[in-house]
């Protein structure tokens, strides 16, 4: 649960993101890459999306998924990614194309990143447990479920203790019974009376 919480902070706070990369790099700050722009002087009538898509397939014939993000600005570039992993998202190859000519401007892969950038790229898979495949996702799911239930169960315990009714117990005193003498029959009275017994014990016949 602690790992899930820490990886969530990477998206929430920029300073935490930079701190994690700084620690992973051994105290070296990650340098920002220079932005790349499209050449607006080479505007063509048709958008070269088909060319970009064909180049992606040629460069990544075994890719499981391809994604193409169109630019928002007039001089922006087309960002594309090719992913080969099934359960992981960090091991991708990123491409940048000129939006007017379809020319490939830059390529970057996971292996080219430094330790801080690799850790940042793996943040999503660590957060969701995808780094360990399906068992890791199940572990992250149950850990998140337990963490989400803790406030609810804690409130139930607190509320139950606060509103617990005190049950009065009645104490019943039992009067002791005095000891009574126990009369036991003699062995003579318990044995059957026979002729031989009378002869041996004359006092029985009286």
Secondary structure, DSSP 4 states (H G I P E B T S, - for coil): -HHHHHHHHHHH-HHHHHHHHHHHTTS-PPPPPPP----GGG--SS-THHHHHHHHHHH-TT-SEEEEE--SSTT-EEEEEEE--SS-SSSEEEEEEETTT--EEEEE-GGGS-HHHHHHHTHHHHHHTGGGHHHHHHHHHHHHHHHHHHHHHHHHHHHHHHTPPPPPPPP-PPPPPPP-------HHHHSPP-HHHHHH-GGGT-
